[in-house]
Amino acid sequence: MPNIRGVLSGVIATVVVTTAVSGPADAAPAATAPHTALSVDGNPNSWWYQGTQVFDQADGATFTVGAAAGGELNLRAEQGGDNWTWRLAPPTGATWTAGTAYQLAGYPSADHALADVQHAGASCDEAPGTLTVREATTDPETGALTAFAASYVISCYSSYNDLHGEIRWKSSVDYAAAATDVMSHNFGDRLVGSPPVTRTITVTSTGSAATVFGTAGFWSPTTAFSISEDTCSGTTRVRGETCTVTISAAPTKLGGDWTWLQLPDNTLLGKRYVQLGVNGLDPRTVGVSPASLSFGDQYIADRGPANSVTVTGTSAEPTTFGAATITGTDASSFVVTADTCRDATLLKGQTCRVDVAPTPAGGGTRHAVLELPNDSLSSPRTVPLTVNGVIGSRGTYYPLSPARIMDTRTGNGAAKAKLGPNGTANLQVTGRGGVPSAGVSAVVLNVTVTEPTASSFLTVYPSGKAKPNASSLNFKRGWTRSNSVTVAVGSGGKVAVNNSSGYTHAIVDVVGFYAGDNSFVTTNRGVGGQFLPVVPRRLFDSRSDWGRKLPADHQVRLALNYGYDANWRMRAAVLNITAVSPTSNGFLTAWNGEWPEPKTSTVNYKARSVTPNLAVVPLRRCYDCPWSSELPTFGVYTLKDTHVIVDIVGFIDDSGLRNGLRFNPRTPTRIVDSRVGQGLPVNLGPGRSGVVTTPGAVATADTRALALNVTAVAPTASTVLKVWPNGITGIDRPEASNLNAAAGETVANAAVTLIGPTDRFNVYNHSGTTGVVADVVGTFWLYPGTAGTTVRGLTTGAPPAEPTPGEMPEPDLARR
């Protein structure tokens, strides 16, 4: 027989209504002794639950009974096409004794009574069970039973007492029995908050004895059901009499809610059970399409195209929405770009829209959930989101062999004439000197002036933008001076070169570029390199390493060694290169060391000066060169005799090392001018340091380093400036300098510095008192696609800050 236990858990989909009275529902004639009857109550949790069955000869049930010697009783009860068969026998060698409770077994034994029970051909294992004999009379001559009455409880080897009931054969002992007109009722789908619906359950007394009812209640606490009318509780009903319990159902929550109505009585089972169920529906419903969003492959840290989720009202009750949000472990990998559902109230058929764009915060598959809060009971509606983050090229660096793209002396890239006062040359940089024609965000230039007629400065900035309050190269009348300039590419792929005062020739060499998008990923250029900052360190100083100058028309080759994993991934070194006390005017050229050296300059110096410049220098491992080396190397060539100092501040890898930084260019922005108290409250005196806090408009949450142009303004004595991060353990004021300035000069040099955990960096002045100016030309940010363990303001897990002692090879000197 079917077991309906658990039918109503979850959403109820089936209504079961079973008639459980085997006799007339109206009042029946009193059943007088002797009684031949069988009542069966199934426990609601048992294998057999059909409510209550009563087979009574007085109601027309047919009984076939055989009584054998020794007390064996075979009884078959039939009515309405249903039947039960019972075979009972006392323990072996014993007789039935009224008032005795016998343990049952499915086989005869001296300790157990025999019970073999079948219902319509199906049987259960009768043990464990108990048969309590109420009456047992026998024929004195044959020993066969002549009358029998007993109560039984059979468990069928389950954890429940499955069957309860009474057996009567020609017995004078009355029995109590009762039945309900249904064994379960499902109220179906109902809107939460809707008016209650009712179902009246009729209970009939069906035994020969009157049924005494207790107080009706529910098996478990419930808010969905209540008893609205009850004529049964506390009453006594004789055979055939009925009473009713009316149940009201009004769901208070979503989903299936079920319980049992329990009506205590004096039957052997002790209660009438009716299973009740209802399924609560939300009165406010909407349709959401699509059910999920998958964005496929998208570049890490870049916003991909948005997809839309459409919400449609589907119920008579309007639904009001709050602001859409994104939750989950990878919530930062997605962003809501439009939300017309916010504060919208949708009637049936009305729609609103939420747009979501992917912004992968790392590699691999990222999961999150779009939540659409609303005033329904099923708030929030959710839409699963997935995206697969892949490595892109935006912000990576591509070194180039230095190429001259502007020279006003020859008319290369600009008019063949000096730049005059406030004169501007709009220089085409994309598509020239190895720079691609598209996809470029910034270029790294070496900018030189020569033959200026007055002290002045150049400002290099994106073409099409207003000229910023910033300087890129400061110089005096008659100087030849250069500076490394990183500048965002402006409209038409051009940069503007503006001269403040007097007339001067301008020379521009391009040495590399930064990707502005991910278009290079699918070309032969692939993904460029990321910047790995290191603690500034002096690689070479001819004054101490050699005790003599680098001879004119010679070059020195230097190698780097930061361990195998870093060495083979290095593509360029970020160096500060300084010419010290040259014998006459000339220049230094830094490049990858291949023959011949390029016809460009890195540092332009004048006799007896100290002249630095920042340079991003390509590296090369050359196994078949005269200076064969497995280490990444570069060369520095000098036109005239001079001391040479080379300091390293970082290198560019192939984007394969952890915690690499990528570049965001910006129009030059002044953040320090000590002359007016900006950034630093006063000019720096001798041996004094100042702390600069990067403005929030410049340093965002992912900013780790700044690309600066630092200017010493009219120092009272020859001095050096040093820049380093503030508040990073293990990074103290470096030996290496960023800028050398003679007394009275106003000179600038490019610099790159990490910023500390509070976005600050230090500036140190060695001698005299000097004004300090700093312009930000871009920021370096931590790329999540290769990020490892990080500390704010410092990349950890990058190559070591210092090479292992003894592993840095000696410089190699060669003549051109």
Residue pairs with C-beta under 8 A, 6 or more apart in sequence:
1 42
1 47
1 48
1 49
1 50
1 119
1 122
3 46
3 47
3 48
3 49
4 16
4 49
4 183
4 184
4 275
5 44
5 45
5 49
7 14
7 16
7 184
7 258
7 275
7 277
8 184
8 186
8 256
8 257
8 258
8 275
8 276
8 277
9 256
9 258
10 255
10 256
11 255
11 256
11 279
12 186
12 188
12 256
12 258
12 277
12 278
12 279
14 186
15 185
15 186
15 188
16 183
16 184
16 185
16 186
17 182
17 184
17 185
18 50
18 51
18 182
18 183
18 184
19 181
19 182
20 50
20 51
20 52
20 53
20 179
20 180
20 181
20 182
20 183
21 52
21 54
21 179
21 181
21 204
21 206
22 53
22 54
22 55
22 56
22 59
22 61
22 79
22 80
22 82
22 179
22 206
23 54
23 56
23 59
23 60
23 206
23 240
24 59
24 240
25 181
25 202
25 204
25 242
26 240
26 242
27 239
27 240
27 241
27 242
28 58
28 59
28 239
28 240
29 58
29 240
30 208
30 238
30 239
31 37
31 56
31 58
31 207
31 208
31 239
32 58
33 171
33 172
33 174
33 208
34 147
34 168
34 170
34 171
34 172
35 56
35 57
35 58
35 149
35 168
35 170
35 171
35 172
35 173
35 174
35 175
35 208
36 56
36 57
36 63
36 65
36 168
36 169
36 170
36 171
37 54
37 55
37 56
37 57
37 58
37 61
37 166
37 167
37 168
37 175
37 207
37 208
38 53
38 54
38 55
38 56
38 61
38 63
38 75
38 77
38 84
38 86
38 165
38 166
38 167
38 168
39 52
39 53
39 54
39 55
39 165
39 166
39 175
39 177
39 206
39 207
39 267
39 268
40 50
40 52
40 53
40 54
40 84
40 119
40 163
40 164
40 165
41 52
41 163
41 164
41 165
41 177
41 267
41 268
41 269
42 48
42 49
42 50
42 51
42 162
42 163
42 164
43 49
43 160
43 161
43 162
43 163
43 164
43 269
44 260
44 273
44 275
45 160
46 156
46 158
46 160
46 161
46 162
46 163
47 124
47 156
47 158
47 162
48 119
48 124
48 162
48 163
49 183
50 183
51 179
51 180
51 182
51 183
52 177
52 178
52 179
52 180
52 206
52 272
53 82
53 84
53 179
54 177
54 179
54 206
54 207
55 61
55 63
55 77
55 78
55 79
55 84
56 206
56 208
57 63
58 208
59 79
60 79
61 77
61 78
61 79
62 77
62 78
62 79
63 75
63 76
63 77
63 78
63 169
64 75
64 76
64 78
65 73
65 74
65 75
65 76
65 169
66 73
66 74
66 75
67 73
67 74
67 144
67 145
67 146
68 74
68 144
69 142
69 143
69 144
70 89
70 90
70 95
70 143
71 89
71 90
71 95
71 96
71 136
71 138
71 143
71 144
71 145
72 87
72 88
72 89
72 114
72 145
73 86
73 87
73 88
73 89
73 145
73 148
73 169
74 85
74 86
74 87
74 88
75 85
75 86
75 87
75 88
75 167
75 169
76 83
76 84
76 85
76 86
77 83
77 84
82 120
83 119
83 120
84 117
84 118
84 119
84 120
85 116
85 117
85 118
85 119
86 115
86 116
86 117
86 167
87 114
87 115
87 116
87 117
88 113
88 114
88 115
88 116
88 131
88 150
88 167
89 108
89 113
89 114
90 96
90 102
90 113
90 114
91 102
91 108
91 109
91 110
91 111
91 112
91 113
92 108
92 109
92 110
93 110
94 110
95 136
95 138
95 143
96 133
96 136
96 138
96 145
96 148
97 133
97 136
98 133
98 134
98 135
98 136
99 133
99 134
100 132
100 133
101 130
101 131
101 132
101 133
102 112
102 113
102 130
102 131
102 132
102 133
103 111
103 112
103 113
103 127
103 128
103 129
103 130
104 112
104 113
104 114
104 115
104 126
104 127
104 128
104 129
104 130
104 131
104 152
104 154
105 111
105 112
105 113
105 114
105 115
105 126
105 127
106 114
106 115
106 116
106 125
106 126
106 127
107 114
108 114
112 127
113 131
115 126
115 129
115 131
115 152
115 154
116 123
116 126
117 123
117 124
117 126
117 154
117 163
124 154
124 156
124 157
124 162
124 163
125 156
125 157
126 154
126 156
127 155
127 157
128 155
128 157
129 152
129 153
129 154
129 155
129 156
130 152
130 153
131 150
131 151
131 152
132 150
132 151
132 152
133 148
133 149
133 150
134 149
134 150
134 151
134 171
134 173
135 147
135 148
135 149
135 171
135 172
135 173
136 145
136 147
136 148
136 149
137 145
137 146
137 147
137 148
138 144
138 145
138 146
139 145
139 146
145 169
146 170
147 169
147 170
147 171
147 172
148 167
148 168
148 169
148 170
148 171
149 166
149 167
149 168
149 169
149 171
149 172
149 173
149 175
150 166
150 167
151 165
151 166
151 167
151 268
152 163
152 164
152 165
152 166
152 167
152 268
153 161
153 163
153 164
153 268
154 161
154 162
154 163
155 161
155 162
156 162
156 163
164 267
164 268
164 269
165 177
165 268
165 269
166 175
166 177
166 207
166 268
168 175
168 208
174 207
174 208
174 209
175 207
175 208
175 209
176 205
176 207
176 209
176 210
176 211
176 212
176 265
176 266
176 267
176 268
177 205
177 206
177 207
177 211
177 267
178 203
178 204
178 205
178 206
178 207
178 211
178 213
178 237
178 265
178 267
178 272
179 203
179 204
179 206
179 272
180 201
180 202
180 203
180 204
180 272
180 274
181 201
181 202
181 203
181 204
182 201
182 274
183 273
183 274
183 275
184 274
184 275
184 276
184 277
185 199
185 201
185 247
185 274
185 275
185 276
185 277
186 276
186 277
186 278
187 197
187 199
187 249
187 276
187 277
187 278
188 278
188 279
189 279
189 281
190 197
190 249
190 250
190 251
190 278
190 279
190 280
190 281
191 251
191 280
191 281
191 282
191 283
192 251
192 252
192 253
192 254
192 280
192 281
192 282
192 283
192 377
193 283
194 250
194 283
195 250
196 226
196 228
196 248
196 249
196 250
197 248
197 249
197 250
198 228
198 246
198 247
198 248
198 249
199 246
199 247
199 249
200 229
200 244
200 245
200 246
200 247
201 244
201 245
201 246
201 247
201 261
201 274
202 242
202 243
202 244
203 213
203 232
203 237
203 242
203 243
203 244
203 245
203 263
203 272
204 237
204 240
204 241
204 242
205 211
205 237
205 238
205 239
205 240
205 241
205 242
206 239
206 240
207 239
207 267
208 239
209 239
209 266
210 236
210 237
210 238
210 239
211 236
211 237
211 238
211 265
211 266
211 267
212 235
212 236
212 265
212 266
213 232
213 233
213 234
213 235
213 236
213 237
213 243
213 263
213 264
213 265
214 233
214 234
214 263
214 264
214 265
215 233
215 234
215 264
216 227
216 230
216 232
216 233
216 245
216 261
216 262
216 263
217 227
217 261
217 262
218 225
218 259
218 260
218 261
218 262
219 259
219 260
219 261
219 262
219 273
220 259
220 260
222 257
222 259
223 252
223 253
224 249
224 250
224 251
224 252
224 253
224 257
224 259
224 278
224 280
225 247
225 248
225 249
225 257
225 259
225 261
225 276
225 278
226 247
226 248
226 250
227 245
227 246
227 247
227 248
227 261
228 246
228 247
228 248
229 244
229 245
229 246
230 244
230 245
230 246
231 243
231 244
231 245
232 243
232 244
232 245
232 263
233 245
233 263
235 243
237 243
245 261
245 263
247 261
247 276
249 276
249 278
251 257
251 278
251 279
251 280
251 281
252 280
253 280
253 377
254 280
254 281
254 282
254 377
254 378
255 279
255 280
256 277
256 278
256 279
256 280
257 277
257 278
257 279
257 280
258 275
258 276
258 277
258 278
259 275
259 276
260 273
260 274
260 275
260 276
261 272
261 273
261 274
261 275
261 276
262 271
262 272
262 273
263 271
263 272
264 270
264 271
265 271
265 272
280 377
282 315
282 376
282 377
282 378
283 315
283 316
283 317
283 376
283 377
284 315
284 317
284 318
284 319
284 374
284 375
284 376
284 377
285 313
285 314
285 315
285 319
285 376
285 378
286 311
286 312
286 313
286 314
286 315
286 319
286 346
286 374
286 376
286 381
287 311
287 312
287 314
288 309
288 310
288 311
288 312
288 372
288 381
288 383
289 309
289 310
289 312
290 309
290 383
291 383
291 384
292 383
292 384
292 385
292 386
293 307
293 309
293 356
293 370
293 383
293 384
293 385
293 386
294 385
294 386
294 387
295 304
295 307
295 358
295 385
295 386
295 387
295 388
296 387
296 388
297 388
297 390
298 304
298 358
298 359
298 360
298 387
298 388
298 389
298 390
299 360
299 389
299 390
299 391
299 392
299 394
299 518
299 521
300 360
300 361
300 362
300 363
300 389
300 390
300 391
300 392
300 783
300 784
300 785
301 359
301 360
301 361
301 392
301 394
301 783
301 784
301 785
302 359
302 360
302 392
302 394
302 518
303 335
303 357
303 358
303 359
304 357
304 358
304 359
304 387
305 357
306 337
306 338
306 355
306 356
306 357
307 355
307 356
307 357
308 353
308 354
308 355
308 356
309 353
309 354
309 355
309 356
309 370
309 372
309 383
310 351
310 352
310 353
311 321
311 341
311 346
311 351
311 352
311 353
311 354
311 372
311 381
312 346
312 349
312 350
312 351
313 319
313 346
313 347
313 348
313 349
313 350
313 351
314 348
315 348
316 348
318 345
318 346
318 347
319 345
319 346
319 374
319 375
319 376
320 343
320 344
320 345
320 346
320 374
320 375
321 341
321 342
321 343
321 344
321 345
321 346
321 352
321 372
321 373
321 374
322 342
322 343
322 373
322 374
323 339
323 342
323 373
324 336
324 339
324 341
324 342
324 354
324 370
324 371
324 372
324 373
325 336
325 370
325 371
325 373
326 334
326 335
326 336
326 356
326 368
326 369
326 370
326 371
326 385
327 368
327 369
327 371
328 367
328 368
328 369
328 385
329 367
329 368
330 361
330 362
330 366
330 367
330 368
331 368
332 359
332 361
333 358
333 359
333 360
333 361
333 362
333 366
333 368
333 387
333 389
334 356
334 357
334 358
334 359
334 366
334 368
334 370
334 385
334 387
335 356
335 357
335 359
336 354
336 355
336 356
336 370
337 355
337 356
337 357
338 353
338 354
338 355
339 354
339 355
340 352
340 353
340 354
341 352
341 353
341 354
341 372
344 352
346 352
354 370
354 372
356 370
356 385
358 385
358 387
360 366
360 387
360 388
360 389
360 390
360 784
361 389
361 784
362 389
362 784
362 785
362 787
363 389
363 390
363 391
363 785
364 388
364 389
365 386
365 387
365 388
365 389
366 386
366 387
366 388
366 389
367 384
367 385
367 386
368 384
368 385
369 382
369 383
369 384
369 385
370 382
370 383
370 384
370 385
371 380
371 381
371 382
372 379
372 380
372 381
372 382
372 383
373 379
373 380
374 380
374 381
389 785
391 521
391 527
391 655
391 785
391 786
392 518
392 521
392 527
392 785
393 515
393 517
393 518
393 519
393 520
393 521
393 525
393 526
393 527
393 528
394 441
394 515
394 516
394 517
394 518
394 662
395 441
395 514
395 515
395 530
395 662
395 663
395 664
395 781
395 783
396 514
396 515
396 527
396 528
396 529
396 530
396 655
396 662
396 663
397 444
397 512
397 513
397 514
397 528
397 529
397 530
397 531
397 571
397 572
397 616
397 652
397 663
398 512
398 513
398 514
398 515
398 520
398 525
398 528
398 529
399 511
399 512
399 529
399 571
399 572
399 616
399 617
399 618
399 652
400 433
400 434
400 435
400 510
400 511
400 512
400 513
400 618
401 434
401 591
401 592
401 598
401 618
402 446
402 509
402 510
402 511
402 589
402 591
402 598
402 600
402 602
403 432
403 433
403 434
403 509
403 510
403 598
403 600
404 412
404 433
404 507
404 508
404 509
404 599
404 600
405 412
405 413
405 427
405 428
405 429
405 432
405 433
405 508
405 509
405 510
406 412
406 413
406 414
406 425
406 427
406 497
406 506
406 507
406 508
407 413
407 414
407 505
407 506
407 507
407 508
408 414
408 415
408 416
408 417
408 418
408 419
408 425
408 505
408 506
408 507
409 416
409 450
409 505
409 507
410 416
413 425
413 427
413 428
413 432
413 508
414 425
414 427
414 497
414 506
415 425
418 451
418 453
418 503
418 504
418 505
419 425
419 458
419 497
419 498
419 499
419 503
419 504
419 505
419 506
420 499
420 502
420 503
421 499
421 500
421 501
421 502
421 503
422 498
422 499
422 500
423 498
423 499
423 503
424 467
424 496
424 497
424 498
424 499
425 496
425 497
425 506
426 463
426 492
426 494
426 495
426 496
426 497
427 463
427 494
427 495
427 496
427 497
427 508
428 492
428 493
428 494
429 435
429 440
429 443
429 445
429 489
429 493
429 494
429 495
429 510
430 436
430 437
430 438
430 440
430 489
430 493
430 494
431 437
431 493
432 510
433 509
433 510
434 510
435 443
435 510
435 513
436 513
436 520
436 525
437 493
438 493
438 519
439 515
439 516
439 517
439 519
439 520
440 489
440 493
440 513
440 514
440 515
440 516
441 488
441 489
441 513
441 514
441 515
441 516
441 517
441 663
441 664
441 665
442 486
442 487
442 488
442 489
442 513
442 514
442 516
442 663
442 665
442 778
443 486
443 487
443 489
443 495
443 510
443 512
443 513
443 514
444 484
444 485
444 486
444 510
444 511
444 512
444 513
444 514
444 616
445 460
445 484
445 485
445 486
445 487
445 495
445 508
445 509
445 510
445 511
446 482
446 483
446 484
446 485
446 508
446 509
446 511
446 600
446 601
446 602
446 613
446 615
447 458
447 460
447 472
447 473
447 482
447 483
447 484
447 485
447 497
447 506
447 507
447 508
448 473
448 480
448 481
448 482
448 506
448 507
448 508
448 509
448 601
448 604
449 458
449 473
449 475
449 479
449 480
449 481
449 482
449 504
449 505
449 506
449 507
450 479
450 480
450 504
450 505
450 507
450 604
451 478
451 480
451 504
451 505
452 475
452 476
452 477
452 478
452 479
452 502
452 503
452 504
452 505
453 477
453 502
453 503
453 504
454 477
454 501
454 502
454 503
455 475
455 476
455 477
455 501
455 502
455 746
456 474
456 475
456 499
456 500
456 501
456 502
456 504
457 471
457 472
457 473
457 474
457 475
457 500
457 746
457 748
458 471
458 472
458 473
458 475
458 497
458 498
458 499
458 500
458 504
458 506
459 467
459 468
459 470
459 471
459 472
459 496
459 497
459 498
459 500
459 668
460 472
460 473
460 485
460 487
460 495
460 496
460 497
460 498
460 668
461 467
461 468
461 470
461 487
461 488
461 490
461 495
461 496
461 498
461 667
461 668
462 487
462 488
462 489
462 490
462 491
462 495
462 496
462 667
463 489
463 490
463 491
463 492
463 494
463 495
463 496
464 490
464 491
464 492
464 494
465 490
465 496
465 667
467 496
467 498
468 667
468 668
468 669
468 670
468 775
469 670
470 668
470 669
470 670
470 709
470 775
471 500
471 709
471 711
471 748
471 773
471 775
472 483
472 485
472 487
472 668
472 709
472 748
473 481
473 482
473 483
473 485
473 748
474 481
474 711
474 746
474 747
474 748
475 481
475 504
475 747
476 745
476 746
477 502
479 606
480 585
480 587
480 604
480 606
481 604
481 611
481 747
482 507
482 587
482 601
482 602
482 603
482 604
482 613
483 613
483 614
483 709
483 748
483 749
483 750
484 511
484 613
484 614
484 615
484 616
484 749
484 750
485 709
485 750
485 777
486 663
486 665
486 707
486 750
486 777
486 778
487 495
487 665
487 668
487 777
488 495
488 665
488 666
488 667
488 777
488 778
489 495
489 516
489 665
490 496
497 506
497 508
499 506
507 601
509 600
509 601
511 615
511 616
511 617
512 572
512 616
514 528
514 663
514 665
515 528
520 526
520 527
520 528
521 527
527 654
527 655
528 655
529 571
529 572
529 652
529 653
529 654
529 655
529 660
530 652
530 653
530 655
530 657
530 660
530 661
530 662
530 783
530 786
531 574
531 650
531 651
531 652
531 660
531 661
531 662
531 663
531 705
531 752
531 780
532 566
532 650
532 651
532 652
532 653
532 657
532 659
532 660
532 661
532 795
532 798
532 799
533 649
533 650
533 661
533 704
533 705
533 752
533 754
533 780
533 795
533 798
534 562
534 648
534 649
534 650
534 651
534 798
534 799
534 800
534 801
535 730
535 731
535 734
535 801
535 802
536 576
536 647
536 648
536 649
536 724
536 734
536 735
536 736
537 647
537 648
537 734
537 735
537 736
537 801
537 802
537 803
538 645
538 646
538 647
538 735
538 736
539 558
539 560
539 575
539 646
539 647
539 648
539 808
540 556
540 558
540 644
540 645
540 646
540 811
541 643
541 644
541 645
541 646
542 548
542 549
542 550
542 556
542 643
542 644
542 645
543 580
543 643
543 645
545 811
546 811
549 581
549 583
549 641
549 642
549 643
549 644
550 556
550 636
550 638
550 641
550 642
550 643
550 644
550 813
551 638
551 641
551 815
552 583
552 586
552 638
552 639
552 640
552 641
553 638
553 639
553 815
553 816
554 637
554 638
554 813
554 814
554 815
554 816
555 593
555 597
555 635
555 636
555 637
555 638
555 813
555 814
555 815
555 816
556 635
556 636
556 644
556 811
556 812
556 813
556 814
557 593
557 627
557 633
557 634
557 635
557 811
557 812
557 813
557 814
558 633
558 634
558 635
558 636
558 646
558 811
558 812
559 629
559 631
559 632
559 633
559 808
559 809
560 567
560 570
560 573
560 619
560 631
560 632
560 633
560 648
560 651
560 803
560 808
561 567
561 631
561 803
561 804
561 807
561 808
561 809
562 570
562 651
562 799
562 800
562 803
563 799
563 800
563 803
563 804
565 657
565 799
566 651
566 653
566 657
566 799
567 621
567 630
567 631
567 632
568 621
569 653
569 654
569 656
569 657
570 619
570 632
570 651
570 652
570 653
571 618
571 619
571 651
571 652
571 653
571 654
572 616
572 617
572 618
572 619
572 651
572 652
573 616
573 617
573 619
573 632
573 634
573 648
573 650
573 651
573 652
574 614
574 615
574 616
574 617
574 648
574 649
574 650
574 651
574 652
574 752
575 590
575 614
575 615
575 616
575 617
575 634
575 646
575 647
575 648
575 649
576 612
576 613
576 614
576 615
576 646
576 647
576 649
576 736
576 737
576 738
576 749
576 751
577 588
577 590
577 602
577 603
577 612
577 613
577 614
577 615
577 636
577 644
577 645
577 646
577 647
578 603
578 610
578 611
578 612
578 613
578 644
578 645
578 646
578 647
578 737
578 740
579 586
579 588
579 603
579 605
579 609
579 610
579 611
579 612
579 638
579 642
579 643
579 644
580 610
580 642
580 643
580 644
580 645
581 608
581 609
581 610
581 642
581 643
582 605
582 606
582 607
582 608
582 609
582 638
582 640
582 641
582 642
582 643
583 607
583 640
583 641
583 642
584 607
584 640
584 641
585 605
585 606
585 607
585 640
586 604
586 605
586 638
586 639
586 640
586 642
587 601
587 602
587 603
587 604
587 605
587 638
587 639
588 601
588 602
588 603
588 605
588 636
588 637
588 638
588 639
588 642
588 644
589 597
589 598
589 600
589 601
589 602
589 636
589 637
590 602
590 603
590 615
590 617
590 634
590 635
590 636
590 637
591 597
591 598
591 617
591 618
591 634
591 635
591 637
592 617
592 618
592 619
592 620
592 633
592 634
592 635
593 620
593 622
593 625
593 627
593 633
593 634
593 635
594 620
594 622
596 816
597 635
597 637
597 816
602 613
602 615
602 617
602 636
603 611
603 612
603 613
603 615
604 611
605 611
605 640
605 642
609 742
610 718
610 740
610 742
611 740
612 645
612 737
612 738
612 739
612 740
612 749
613 749
613 750
614 649
614 738
614 749
614 750
614 751
614 752
616 652
617 634
618 634
619 632
619 633
619 634
619 651
620 632
620 633
620 634
621 629
621 630
621 631
621 632
621 633
622 628
622 629
622 633
623 629
623 630
626 814
627 633
627 812
627 814
629 809
631 809
636 644
636 646
637 816
638 644
647 734
647 735
647 736
647 737
649 736
649 751
649 752
650 752
653 660
655 783
655 786
656 786
657 786
657 798
657 799
658 786
658 787
658 788
658 795
658 797
658 798
659 782
659 786
659 787
659 788
659 790
659 795
659 796
659 797
659 798
660 783
660 786
660 795
660 798
661 704
661 705
661 780
661 781
661 782
661 783
661 795
662 780
662 781
662 783
663 707
663 778
663 779
663 780
663 781
664 778
664 779
664 780
664 781
665 777
665 778
666 698
666 776
666 777
666 778
666 779
668 709
668 775
668 776
668 777
669 698
669 775
669 776
670 678
670 773
670 774
670 775
670 776
671 678
671 679
671 692
671 694
671 695
671 698
671 774
671 775
671 776
672 678
672 679
672 680
672 692
672 763
672 772
672 773
672 774
673 679
673 771
673 772
673 773
674 680
674 681
674 682
674 683
674 684
674 690
674 771
674 772
674 773
675 683
675 713
675 771
675 773
679 692
679 693
679 774
680 690
680 692
680 763
680 772
681 690
683 769
683 770
683 771
683 772
684 690
684 763
684 764
684 765
684 769
684 770
684 772
685 765
685 768
685 769
686 717
686 719
686 765
686 766
686 767
686 768
686 769
687 765
687 766
687 767
688 764
688 765
689 733
689 762
689 763
689 764
689 765
690 762
690 763
690 772
691 726
691 760
691 761
691 762
691 763
692 760
692 761
692 762
692 763
692 774
693 758
693 759
693 760
694 703
694 706
694 755
694 759
694 760
694 761
694 776
696 759
698 706
698 776
698 779
699 706
699 755
699 759
699 779
700 779
700 781
702 781
702 782
703 755
703 759
703 779
703 780
703 781
704 754
704 755
704 780
704 781
704 782
704 793
704 794
704 795
705 752
705 753
705 754
705 755
705 779
705 780
706 752
706 753
706 755
706 761
706 776
706 778
706 779
706 780
707 750
707 751
707 752
707 776
707 777
707 778
707 779
707 780
708 723
708 750
708 751
708 752
708 753
708 774
708 775
708 776
708 777
709 748
709 749
709 750
709 751
709 774
709 775
709 777
710 721
710 723
710 738
710 739
710 748
710 749
710 750
710 751
710 763
710 772
710 773
710 774
711 739
711 746
711 747
711 748
711 772
711 773
711 774
711 775
712 719
712 721
712 739
712 741
712 745
712 746
712 747
712 748
712 765
712 770
712 771
712 772
713 746
713 770
713 771
713 772
713 773
714 744
714 745
714 746
714 770
714 771
715 741
715 742
715 743
715 744
715 745
715 765
715 767
715 768
715 769
715 770
715 771
716 743
716 744
716 768
716 769
716 770
717 743
717 767
717 768
718 740
718 741
718 742
718 743
718 767
718 768
719 740
719 741
719 765
719 766
719 767
719 768
719 770
720 737
720 738
720 739
720 740
720 741
720 765
720 766
720 767
721 737
721 738
721 739
721 741
721 763
721 764
721 765
721 766
721 770
721 772
722 733
722 734
722 736
722 737
722 738
722 762
722 763
722 764
722 766
723 738
723 751
723 753
723 761
723 762
723 763
723 764
724 731
724 732
724 733
724 734
724 753
724 754
724 761
724 762
724 764
725 731
725 753
725 754
725 755
725 756
725 760
725 761
725 762
725 793
725 794
726 755
726 756
726 758
726 760
726 761
726 762
727 756
727 757
727 758
727 760
727 793
728 754
728 756
728 757
728 791
728 793
728 794
730 801
731 754
731 794
731 801
733 762
733 764
737 766
738 749
738 751
739 747
739 748
739 749
739 751
740 747
740 749
741 747
741 770
743 768
748 773
750 777
752 780
753 761
754 761
754 793
754 794
755 761
755 793
756 792
756 793
756 794
757 791
757 792
757 793
757 794
758 793
759 793
763 772
763 774
765 772
782 790
782 795
788 796
788 797
789 796
789 797
790 796
790 797
